[in-house]
Amino acid sequence: MSTASPPVPFRPDESTPAVRMPAVISASRTERRKLVAQLPLRVLTVVAVLGPLVFAVLLKVQSGTPSDALFGAWARLSQVL
């Protein structure tokens, strides 16, 4: 026979700090506002979104593909462009 008592489930009392969801949501909103307010983050986001589009447009506008570059050779063989 065992003399150990069964485990008691943890019940927080008034002395135990609890993280409340509204506090977490409020903190995340505040941090998101601070990030959005930073100019470098805005510039990086615009470059990340528009960069691939500009690259694709430039490749479409080009009359030929650079056959000496690896990408140009692949594009010619796969008929991407």
BELGILIN-V135836 format. One record per pair of residues at least 4 apart in sequence whose C-alpha atoms are under 8 Angstrom apart, sorted by the first residue. I is the first residue (numbers start at 1). J is the second residue. Records with the same first field share a line. If there is no record, write none. Layout:
I: J ; J
This chain:
12: 16
19: 23 ; 24
20: 24
21: 25
22: 26
23: 27
24: 28
25: 29
26: 30
27: 31
28: 32
29: 33
30: 34
31: 35
32: 36
33: 37
34: 38
35: 41
36: 41 ; 42
37: 42
38: 42
39: 43
40: 44
41: 45
42: 46
43: 47
44: 48
45: 49
46: 50 ; 51
47: 51
48: 52
49: 53
50: 54
51: 55
52: 56
53: 57
54: 58
55: 59
56: 60
57: 61
58: 62
59: 81
60: 81
65: 72 ; 73 ; 75 ; 76 ; 81
66: 71 ; 72 ; 73
67: 71 ; 72 ; 73 ; 76
68: 72 ; 73
69: 73
70: 74
71: 75
72: 76
73: 77
74: 78
75: 79 ; 80 ; 81
76: 80 ; 81
